[in-house]
Amino acid sequence: MPSAPIAALKHVTRRYRVPNHGEGAVHAGVRDISANIPAGAFALLKGASGSGKTTLLSLIGGMDRPDSGSLHVAGTILESAADHELDSFRRRKVGFVFQTFNLLPTLSVLENAVLPAILDRRTEARAKDHARNLLTWLGLEHRLHHTPDQLSGGEMQRTAIARALLNDPPLILADEPTGNLDSRSAALVIDLLLALVTDQGRTVIMATHSDQADAVASLVLRLHDGELCGDACPNLSDS
Amino acid sequence: MPQPFRFLNFFLRFNLRHARGQWARTLAVLLGVAVGAAVFSGVRLAIDASSRNLTQGMDLIAGNADFVVTGQGGLVPARITAELLTDPAVHAAVPVLERILAVAHQPEVTIRLRGTDLILEDRLRRGGHAPLDISFAVLTDLLIQPRSLLLGQGAAERLGLSAGDTVTLIGPSGPQAFEIADLLPPRGLGRVEDGFIAVADIAAVQEFLAGDSRDLADGGVADRIDLRLSPGMNDLDREAVLARLSPKLPAQTSLAPADQRRESGMMLLSAYHESLTLISFVSLFVGMFLIYSLVSLNAAARRGEVAVLRALGGPRWLPLGLFLGEGALLAVLGLLAALPLALVFTPRAANLINRTIDDLFLRLPSQTLHLAPWEIGLTIGVTLIVAVLAALHPAWEAARASPREALAMLADTSSHGQNRRITFSGICCLLGAIPLFLLPAALNSLWPAYCGVFLLFVGSALQTPWVLAAAARAMERTTGLRPALFGPGVKLACRSLRRAGPRTSIAVGALITALALYVALSVMIHSFRTTFLVWVENTVSGDVFVTPANAEANEYRDAISQSAQDWILAQTAAQGGQVLPYRRAYLEGDGYPYQFETMDMSAFSTLGSFLFKHGDPGSALPAAAQGQGVIVSETWAVRRSVGIGDRFQAVIEGIRLDTPVVGIVRDYRTRGGVIYHDWDAFIALGGNPRWEGVRIYFPEADNPQAAAARFRAALAAHPAGQGLDVTTGVDLRNLVTDIFTQTFGITALLMGVALLVAGVGVATTLAVRVLERRKELNTLRALGGSRGQIRALIFWEAGIIGLVGAVLGLACGLILSVVFIEVINKQGFGWTFVFSVNWRELGLALPGLLAAALAAAVPATVLALRDPPAEALKER
C-alpha cells in the first residue's frame, strides 16, 4: 500500500518579475505543478539550471508562496498559512541543506548545529546534547568548536545536515547538496541522506542536476522550463 | 589610449557601475560628506567674512595711514598735528575724533560720527583709498557752519534724509541737531559701517563732545592722529621716521604702526576662528568615517573581482588607484551636493559668528559675505585629502592581496590579529596626543592641541574593535543566563559583533567622534556657565550702572558730565546708597588689547567681590586698595605668562606705572584682559578723576531692585540723564547672561550637525552590515527564524553599537572637555573655568542616543526583511 503523501502539490504556479524589463515582464519559476511525494521517499527534483528546481523546493519548504495552486506539506496548508505559521513550519517540519552550506561564520560547528533550537526558543543545553550526538554520528566530534572557515567542504555540509536534523523534522529539503563537493564527499553526503530515509523513516527531497543519486531515489520528478515533464523531458546531459 | 585615460575608462566601468547599483548607501555617504563639507566651507566663509570685514572696515577708517599717534588710554592734543606736519617725511597728519552715537528718537540706529580735518583727510586718502572728493562749496559750508556734516548713504536711506535736512545725534551731553551739507558717496570713507557714518570738521565734533568744554583749549583733543608718510619709503625709512618722531611727541602719547590695532584685533579673534574651524572640521572628519566604511565595504565585497583583475595581469597599483579614486569621487560628488547646503548654511553661520564677535570681541564694521576663492579652494582641498586618506587603508588592503589569496579567501574571516594591531595603533595615537596637549603653553600656539584632539578621536575610534568584542561577550554572557527572556536575537547579535571586522568597528568611530564632541562641548559650556554665573553675581555687582551712551563702542572715551555726577551723588545719598565711580582705558600691549580700570578697591571689596584664581584675597585686596599692587584678570595674566609678584608696567595718560601683581582673578568681560587699579592711588599719581562710569549700590534698601528702578526712572526723566545709558544691575546681568547663551548658538549648531552626520553613519553602518550578511539573515529565516527575531537581532546590534559608541564617546568626551577647558580655552582665550559636569543632562542624553541608534536601525530591518527567505537558496 503506498504511503500517504507528505507533500501534495496541486496546480502550483509561481511567477517572478524580471528586473529592469518593465512592470509586466514576468517569468514563470514553476507552472501548474501537480505532484504527490509520499512520506519516507527519497525524491529527486531533476532538471537543468533554471528549470525551476530551487523554486519548487522553496515553495515546498515554506520559504515562498505560490501565486496559485495549493501545497499541503507535513500537515500544513502552506498557501494560506500566516507568516508565523510558516516560520514555525520551517523550524519544526522541515530541515534545509543548502548547496553553499550557509553556515553562520561567527558560530562554531556545535552552535551552528544548535541554531534551529535557539530559534525555536528551546533549552540550549539539551539541544546541545542532541547536536553533539548528531555531529558524532556524522563524524564531526573532533570539530565541535571549530568555525566554518576551519572546515572542509564535506565537513561543512555534514554540519549543515546536523543542523537540518536537530529539530527532528520529518522532511529534509536539500538543494544541490553535492554541488560544491568533491566526488568522495558527495557520495558520503548522499549516503547520509539515504540513511535518513532508510534508517530514520524521514522523507528527503533533493534538487539536483547530477545523476549521482538516481540509483537510490524512490521518486524522480523531472522539470523543464518550470513544468513537470516526466519522460518527455529532454536529456539533461543535452541541455 | 594614454595611461590616464585607460585608467579613467576602467574606473568608470569598475567603480561607477558598481556605485550605481548601490545607489542608496552611496547616497547616504554622499549626504554625510555633503553636510560635513557644507558646514566646513560655511564656517570658513563666515570666518573669512568676519576677518575681511574687520580688516577692511579698519582700513577704510584708517585710510592710507602708515602710523597713528594715540594717547595711551587717553586723548591726544590736536595741536601736535602741526608739529608733525613740519617733518618732511610726513605727507599728511589728520587728527581724528570719533564716536558711535544714537540718532534721536531712533536709538536702535547708531552712526559713527567722525570729526576730522577735512582738507588733511582728503590728502591722507588720495592715491589709495577713495578721497573725500567734496566740492569747495560743501567744504566751505562744513568749515563755516559748525553744526553741519556729511552723512553716509546707508544712514540717509535708513532715516529717509537727504542733503539740506537735519539729523539729531545723542552725545554725552545730550542731543545736537546737525545740518546735512551733503551725502557721502558709497566709496572710501562712505563705505565705513555700511554708510552709517557722518563726517564733520573736528572742531564741530570737539565742541559737541566736550560737554564741560574742558578739552577745547589749545586746539582741543583727538582720539588719535593718523599719519601718512611721503611716497616711496621703505621699511628702513619708516623705522627711521618712527625713531625720529617718537621723542618729539608729548609724554602721554605714543606712535605706532597703523595696522597694529588691526593686527591685535585679528590676534584676539584668531583663537575663536581656530576653534570654530576645529569644530566645523569635526563634521567633515565624521564624514571621513563614512567614506572609510563604504570604500572598505566595496573593497572587501569585490575582493574576488580584484583578484581576477590581478590574475589577468592588472598591476598592484590598479586596485589601489581604483579605490582611492572612489574615495576622491565621493569627495567631489559630496562637494557638489554641499553647494546648495552651503548656500543655506553659510549666511546663518555668518550671522551667528558675527553676532558673537560683536558681543564678545569687538565691533564689526559690517556683515557682508564674500565668496572667497581661497576658502572655497581650502574646502575642496581638505575634503579631497580627507576622502583620499579615508580610502587609503581599504585601497591598500585591496592592493596587498595576491590573486591567489584573494580568490581563496572566505568571507568575513577572523579579524583577531588585525584587531590587535588596530588597538595598538589606537593606544599609540592616544599616547601621542598627550605631549601635543602640553605643547601649546610652550609654543604659544593652539595647533598642536588641535592635532592632539584629532589623535584623541582616532585613538578612541581605534579602541572600538576590542571594546565592541568585549561588550558583545559580556552582553552574551549576561543575557545567556536568561535566554528565554532575551530570545535568540541577542545571542546572534553578540556573536556577530564579537567577530565584527574592523570596518564595522571603525565605522562606530563616527559616532564616538560626534558624541565626544557633544560631551566635551556640553561639559565645557556647563562649566563655563556655572563659573560665569557666579562671576556675574559677584563681580558684575551693583544695583544701577550709569555710563555715557554707547560707552563700550566708544571705548569709554567720554566722561559723565559734572552736572550728571552731582545729580547722581545727591540722589544716591538721598536714598542711602553708595556710588562706585570707575574709569576704563583701552590699551594695547604685547600684541593684545586690554583694559585698565580704576575704582575704589576698598569699597568694591565690601560691595562686590572678585573670584580669585591665584593670590590670597585677604592680602591682595588691602594691598591693591593701598595702591601697592594691581589685581589682574586671568586672561591678561595667561596671555603674558604673568604670575603673582610679577610686575605690571605701562604708561597710561603719561603716568608711568610699575607695580606688582597681587592677585589674579577670573574675568569674562574682556577678551584681552583687564588690570584693576585703585582709584585714589591713580589720582594720587596724577590721574584724571573724571567718571567714565559709575556703579550705584543700595545696600540698605529693603528692596534694592525697586530702589534701582526708581533711580533709573528719575535719572532718565532728568536733563542730567541725557546722553547717558542707565541700566539696572538685574537687567545688565540678564543681558550679559543672554549674550553668553547666544554666543554658544553656533557651537550648538555645529554640535548638532556632527551628531546628524554620525546618525547617518550609524544608519549606513547597520544597513551595510545587513547587506553584507543578507545570506546569513535569509538562512536564519529559512531555518524558521521569525521576522521578529531578525528585527530583534538588528536592534540588539544597533543597541550594542550605540552603547559602545556612547561609552567610548563619553570617555573620549570627558578627556576632551578637560583639554578644551585647561588647554584650548586657557591658551586661546586666556580663561579657565571650574570643571563641572551636568550628569543629569548627560544621563538623559544616553537613552536619547540609544533611541537614535535604534531608530537608525529601522532602515536596516526593512532591508533585512525585504527579501523572501528563499533567497538563501541562491548560490551567491
HADDOCK unambig.tbl for C-alpha pairs under 7 A between the chains (distance, minus, plus):
assign (segid A and resid 58 and name CA) (segid B and resid 870 and name CA) 5.62 0.50 0.50
assign (segid A and resid 63 and name CA) (segid B and resid 782 and name CA) 6.24 0.50 0.50
assign (segid A and resid 63 and name CA) (segid B and resid 868 and name CA) 6.69 0.50 0.50
assign (segid A and resid 63 and name CA) (segid B and resid 869 and name CA) 5.31 0.50 0.50
assign (segid A and resid 63 and name CA) (segid B and resid 870 and name CA) 5.01 0.50 0.50
assign (segid A and resid 64 and name CA) (segid B and resid 868 and name CA) 6.48 0.50 0.50
assign (segid A and resid 64 and name CA) (segid B and resid 870 and name CA) 6.10 0.50 0.50
assign (segid A and resid 84 and name CA) (segid B and resid 786 and name CA) 6.69 0.50 0.50
assign (segid A and resid 87 and name CA) (segid B and resid 784 and name CA) 4.45 0.50 0.50
assign (segid A and resid 87 and name CA) (segid B and resid 785 and name CA) 6.20 0.50 0.50
assign (segid A and resid 87 and name CA) (segid B and resid 786 and name CA) 5.58 0.50 0.50
assign (segid A and resid 88 and name CA) (segid B and resid 784 and name CA) 6.02 0.50 0.50
assign (segid A and resid 90 and name CA) (segid B and resid 782 and name CA) 6.63 0.50 0.50
assign (segid A and resid 90 and name CA) (segid B and resid 783 and name CA) 5.81 0.50 0.50
assign (segid A and resid 90 and name CA) (segid B and resid 784 and name CA) 4.58 0.50 0.50
assign (segid A and resid 91 and name CA) (segid B and resid 783 and name CA) 5.62 0.50 0.50
assign (segid A and resid 91 and name CA) (segid B and resid 784 and name CA) 4.23 0.50 0.50
assign (segid A and resid 98 and name CA) (segid B and resid 873 and name CA) 6.39 0.50 0.50
assign (segid A and resid 100 and name CA) (segid B and resid 875 and name CA) 6.31 0.50 0.50
assign (segid A and resid 102 and name CA) (segid B and resid 776 and name CA) 6.79 0.50 0.50
assign (segid A and resid 102 and name CA) (segid B and resid 779 and name CA) 6.49 0.50 0.50
assign (segid A and resid 104 and name CA) (segid B and resid 776 and name CA) 6.18 0.50 0.50
assign (segid A and resid 106 and name CA) (segid B and resid 495 and name CA) 6.01 0.50 0.50
assign (segid A and resid 106 and name CA) (segid B and resid 496 and name CA) 5.78 0.50 0.50
assign (segid A and resid 106 and name CA) (segid B and resid 499 and name CA) 6.46 0.50 0.50
assign (segid A and resid 107 and name CA) (segid B and resid 495 and name CA) 6.95 0.50 0.50
assign (segid A and resid 116 and name CA) (segid B and resid 783 and name CA) 6.22 0.50 0.50
assign (segid A and resid 118 and name CA) (segid B and resid 488 and name CA) 5.77 0.50 0.50
assign (segid A and resid 119 and name CA) (segid B and resid 488 and name CA) 5.94 0.50 0.50
assign (segid A and resid 119 and name CA) (segid B and resid 784 and name CA) 6.93 0.50 0.50
assign (segid A and resid 119 and name CA) (segid B and resid 785 and name CA) 5.63 0.50 0.50
assign (segid A and resid 121 and name CA) (segid B and resid 484 and name CA) 6.61 0.50 0.50
assign (segid A and resid 121 and name CA) (segid B and resid 487 and name CA) 6.78 0.50 0.50
assign (segid A and resid 149 and name CA) (segid B and resid 410 and name CA) 6.92 0.50 0.50
